[in-house]
Amino acid sequence: MKVFKFGGAALRSAATIRNVASIIRQHQNTPLWVVVSAMGKTTNALERVVAAFLKHEDYHTEIQNIYTYHQQLIEELFTDTQTALAILDEHIRAIHSTLVCNKDEDEDEVYDQVVSMGEVLSSQLIHRFLMIEGFTVAWQDARNLIRTDSIFREGKVDWKITEMQIGKAKKETAASMVITQGFMGADEQHRTVTLGREGSDFSAAIIAAGLNAKSITIWKDVPGVMNADPKRLPAAVVFPELPYTEAAEMTYYGASVIHPKTIKPLALKNIPLWVKSFADPSLPGTVIHDCKVDGLLPVIVFKENQCLLSCKVTDFTFINEEQLSVIFQAISALNIKINVMQNSAISFSCCIDFRENKVMALIEKLQAQFEVYYNTNLTLITVKNYDEESFETYRKKPNVLLEQSSRSALQVLVKDL
C-alpha cells in the first residue's frame, strides 16, 4: 500500500490532470490511496468568497469565477460532461447555502465549511475522470476518516479514532485505488474542520500512518526538497535524502515544500516520504527517512506575512515569570504559534503569523496589563546549518527589526524586503 498526494498545481489544468492520471497508471499494480487538494488556486478563491461574505460585500462574482474555471476544465477533460457538470452545480449550490445557513456562526467555522468544498469538488471530479480512463477506483470522504477536535482552521487529530476509521475503510473498500481529500477532517458532531493552510500533506501522512503504508509520495512542482526557494534563490540545490529530524526542523521554520505536521506520524511508523516532481517523474527527488547525512548545506527559509508584537511593562518593573505566564496564556488561548521570541528587562517580543482577527484579539487581551506595539508586513528569514558566509550575508540585511542566533540557526526579521 502506497499513498500519493497531488496539490493544486498538479490539478490546475486539463493537461496537468491527464499527467496525474499518467503517473498513477505507472503504479496501478500497487494498492494506492490518492489524496488531492483543490484544483489550481481554488482555495485562494474560496478564501476570498468567505472574506467578502464576512465583510458583507459581494461574493457572487468570485463564486461565478470558481464555477467558470471548473466548467472549462470539465469541458476539456470529459467528452460527456453531464455528470461532471452536475457535480459542479451541486457544489456551487452548497457554497451558497452554507454561507446563508452559517451567517451567525464563528468566522473560523464559516471558513472551514466553505473553503473545504474545493477539496471535495476536486476529489469527485478526479474520481470521475479516473473511472472514465479505465481505473477501478473508489471515493472516500476524508471526514469519515480523520477525526479532529473542534478547533476550526487548526484541527487537532484524535489519532485513536482516526486509525480505527481508516482501518475500517481499508477493510471495506474492494477497489485497489482510493481517492480522498486533503486539508480536512470532521469533529465529533461531523462538522468539517480543516487542518491548517496547506494541510493536504498532513492529511496524506495521517492516512499513510493509518494504513501502515509502505511509503508516501508528495508530487510537487519542484524537483525535490531544496535548500532554498528556487524562485528567490535560483542557485538552490536538491537534497537527495534527509533525516526525519532535519526535515521536521525545516518545516518548523517555515519551509513550504512540506506542511510542518507531516513528518511526525511518518517518523513514528518509519514510513519513508518521497518528494518528487509531477512535471518530470523520472527525476530522483528527495527521500525523507531514518538516516544520517553529514555536512548539510545551509537551508534558507523566507516566511512572509509576519507580525512583530512587543509587550512592555507599564510600572517600571522587570519582565518576570508571572508576566510571561500571562502573555503565554493569552497566546495559547487564541491558538497562536510563536515563530521567534525575545525578551529584555522590561519588554517581551514575539514574531507570529499575521492573521488580523487573531492578532487584534491578542492585543486586546494583553493591553489590560502591558503597553503593546506591533509591526506588520514583515519577513522572517531563517538560515539553518549556517556557515560563515551565509551567517554574515543575512545578519547584515537592511531593516532588521529582530535578530537571534543559536548554534545551528540564525533568524532575522526584516521589513520592506
DAVEN-V847391 format. One record per pair of residues at least 12 apart in sequence whose C-alpha atoms are under 6 Angstrom apart, sorted by the first residue. I is the first residue (numbers start at 1). J is the second residue. Records with the same first field share a line. If there is no record, write none. Layout:
# DAVEN-V847391
I->J  J
This chain:
# DAVEN-V847391
1->31  32  213  214
2->32  213  214  215  216
3->32  33  34  216
4->34  216  217  218
5->34  35  36  218
6->36  219
7->36  37
8->37  38  39  40
9->40
11->39  40
12->39  40
14->73  77
31->176  177
32->177
33->177  178
34->179
35->180  181  182
36->181  182
37->119  182
38->118  119  122
39->122
46->115
108->152
109->152
112->193  194
113->192
119->181
137->175  177  178
138->175  178
139->178  179
140->180
141->180
142->180  181  185
143->185  186
145->162  165  166
146->162  185
147->162  185  186  187
148->186  187
149->187
150->187
152->193
153->194  195  196
154->195  196
155->193  194  195
163->210
166->210
182->200  203
183->195  199  200
201->259
202->261  262
205->262
215->271  272
216->273
217->273  274  275
218->275
219->276  277  278
220->277  278
221->277
222->277
223->276  277  285
224->238  275  276  285  286
225->238  239  286
226->238  239
227->299
228->299  300
239->286
240->286
241->286  287  288
242->288
243->288  289  290  291
244->288  289
248->263
254->303
255->301
272->288  289
273->287  288
274->286  287
298->384  385  386
299->383  384
300->382  383
301->381  382
302->380  381
303->379  380
304->379
305->354  377  378
306->352  353  354  378  379
307->351  352  353  354  375  376
308->350  351  374  375
309->349  350  373  374
310->348  349  372  373
311->347  348  370  371  372
312->346  347  370  371
313->346  370
314->370
318->345  346
319->345  346
338->352
339->351  352
378->414  415
379->413  414
380->412  413
381->411  412
382->410  411
383->409  410
384->408  409
385->408
399->414  415
400->413  414
401->413  414
